[in-house]
Amino acid sequence: MLFVLGFLLVFFPHFAFCQSEDIAVVVNTNNPTSNISLGELRKVFAGEKQSWPGGSPIKLIVRATDCRERVALLHLLNMSESQYKRYWTGQVLRGEASSEPVAVFSNGFQREAIRALPGGIALMDAQDAKLGVKVIKLDGRLPGEAGYPLH
């Protein structure tokens, strides 16, 4: 058993790490939203829900490929990377979205984008969700609480 765990940690550290840490849902500190359901979150990141209560537009900030937040996003939407790219290309071509979500290469860039965009929302490693962003509850739970659904 120890050999298998060691093998996974050496050859697949991304997936081993991904299993143990929660992914936070973060928004701008001025966003009045404090809780979102998993179903609503799916609709938001699928572009089906495009405004916050009160009418301000939602701006999706996503991580670039090959990071754990992106893996969590794809899992949330039940899509592969290629399906995700085709989906958003179709959304834009059909006029159902003005643009694809903004993709950034680090959680630092995500934090800066969330700070700058009042309607911004992102999925971020809970350990990186620090000052300048607001972590909202997902199905009534914060990252680290029992039953938190996003890893």
C-alpha positions as CSV (number, residue, x, y, z in Angstrom):
1,M,0.0,0.0,0.0
2,L,2.8,2.4,0.9
3,F,4.5,1.6,-2.4
4,V,1.3,2.5,-4.4
5,L,0.9,5.8,-2.5
6,G,4.6,6.7,-3.0
7,F,4.2,5.8,-6.7
8,L,1.2,8.1,-7.0
9,L,2.9,11.0,-5.2
10,V,6.0,10.7,-7.4
11,F,4.4,10.2,-10.8
12,F,1.1,11.9,-10.3
13,P,1.6,14.6,-7.7
14,H,-1.1,16.8,-9.2
15,F,-3.8,14.3,-8.8
16,A,-2.7,13.2,-5.3
17,F,-2.7,16.8,-4.2
18,C,-5.9,17.5,-5.9
19,Q,-7.7,14.8,-3.8
20,S,-6.9,16.4,-0.5
21,E,-7.5,20.1,-1.0
22,D,-10.7,22.1,-1.5
23,I,-11.3,24.5,-4.3
24,A,-12.9,27.8,-3.2
25,V,-15.5,29.8,-5.1
26,V,-14.3,33.4,-4.9
27,V,-15.9,36.7,-5.9
28,N,-15.1,40.4,-5.6
29,T,-15.3,41.7,-2.0
30,N,-18.2,44.0,-2.9
31,N,-20.3,41.2,-4.3
32,P,-23.3,40.7,-1.9
33,T,-23.6,37.0,-2.7
34,S,-22.6,34.8,0.2
35,N,-23.8,31.3,-0.9
36,I,-24.3,29.5,-4.2
37,S,-25.6,26.1,-4.9
38,L,-23.6,23.6,-6.9
39,G,-26.3,23.7,-9.6
40,E,-26.1,27.5,-9.8
41,L,-22.3,27.3,-10.0
42,R,-22.6,24.9,-12.9
43,K,-24.9,27.3,-14.7
44,V,-22.6,30.2,-14.0
45,F,-19.5,28.5,-15.4
46,A,-21.5,27.1,-18.3
47,G,-22.5,30.7,-19.2
48,E,-26.2,29.9,-18.7
49,K,-26.5,32.4,-15.8
50,Q,-24.9,35.7,-16.9
51,S,-25.9,38.1,-14.1
52,W,-25.8,38.3,-10.3
53,P,-29.0,39.0,-8.3
54,G,-29.4,42.7,-8.8
55,G,-28.4,42.6,-12.5
56,S,-24.7,43.1,-12.5
57,P,-23.0,41.0,-15.2
58,I,-21.0,37.9,-14.2
59,K,-17.4,37.7,-15.5
60,L,-15.8,34.3,-15.5
61,I,-12.2,34.0,-14.6
62,V,-10.8,30.6,-15.1
63,R,-7.3,29.0,-14.8
64,A,-5.4,27.9,-17.9
65,T,-5.1,24.2,-18.7
66,D,-3.2,21.7,-16.7
67,C,-3.9,23.1,-13.2
68,R,-6.1,21.7,-10.5
69,E,-8.6,24.5,-10.6
70,R,-9.1,23.8,-14.3
71,V,-9.5,20.1,-13.5
72,A,-12.2,21.0,-10.9
73,L,-13.9,23.2,-13.4
74,L,-14.0,20.5,-16.1
75,H,-15.3,18.0,-13.5
76,L,-18.0,20.5,-12.4
77,L,-19.1,20.8,-16.0
78,N,-18.6,17.1,-16.8
79,M,-16.5,18.0,-19.8
80,S,-13.1,17.2,-21.2
81,E,-10.7,20.0,-22.1
82,S,-11.6,19.7,-25.8
83,Q,-15.3,19.6,-25.1
84,Y,-15.0,22.7,-23.0
85,K,-13.2,24.6,-25.8
86,R,-15.7,23.5,-28.4
87,Y,-18.6,24.4,-26.0
88,W,-17.3,28.0,-25.6
89,T,-16.5,28.4,-29.3
90,G,-20.1,27.5,-30.0
91,Q,-21.5,29.8,-27.3
92,V,-19.6,32.7,-28.9
93,L,-20.5,31.8,-32.5
94,R,-24.2,31.5,-31.7
95,G,-24.1,34.8,-29.9
96,E,-25.0,33.2,-26.6
97,A,-21.8,34.7,-25.0
98,S,-19.9,37.7,-26.0
99,S,-16.6,36.0,-25.3
100,E,-15.0,33.0,-23.7
101,P,-14.1,33.1,-20.0
102,V,-10.9,35.0,-19.2
103,A,-8.2,32.4,-18.7
104,V,-5.2,33.3,-16.5
105,F,-2.0,31.4,-15.6
106,S,-1.9,31.8,-11.8
107,N,-4.0,32.3,-8.8
108,G,-2.3,35.6,-8.3
109,F,-3.7,36.8,-11.7
110,Q,-7.1,35.4,-10.7
111,R,-7.0,37.5,-7.5
112,E,-6.1,40.6,-9.4
113,A,-8.9,40.0,-11.9
114,I,-11.4,39.4,-9.2
115,R,-10.3,42.6,-7.4
116,A,-10.7,44.6,-10.7
117,L,-14.0,43.1,-11.9
118,P,-17.0,43.6,-9.6
119,G,-18.9,40.7,-11.2
120,G,-15.9,38.4,-11.3
121,I,-16.1,34.8,-10.1
122,A,-13.3,32.2,-10.0
123,L,-12.4,28.7,-8.7
124,M,-9.3,28.9,-6.6
125,D,-7.2,26.7,-4.4
126,A,-8.7,27.5,-1.0
127,Q,-5.2,28.1,0.4
128,D,-4.6,30.8,-2.2
129,A,-7.9,32.6,-1.5
130,K,-6.5,35.4,0.6
131,L,-7.0,39.1,1.1
132,G,-8.7,41.0,-1.7
133,V,-11.2,38.3,-2.6
134,K,-14.3,36.9,-0.9
135,V,-14.8,33.2,-0.5
136,I,-18.5,32.3,-0.8
137,K,-20.3,29.2,0.6
138,L,-21.1,26.4,-1.8
139,D,-24.2,24.6,-0.8
140,G,-24.0,26.3,2.6
141,R,-20.4,25.1,3.3
142,L,-17.0,26.8,3.2
143,P,-13.9,25.0,2.0
144,G,-12.5,22.8,4.8
145,E,-16.0,22.1,6.3
146,A,-17.3,18.5,6.2
147,G,-19.3,17.8,3.1
148,Y,-17.8,20.6,1.0
149,P,-18.4,19.5,-2.6
150,L,-15.6,21.0,-4.7
151,H,-12.1,19.5,-4.6
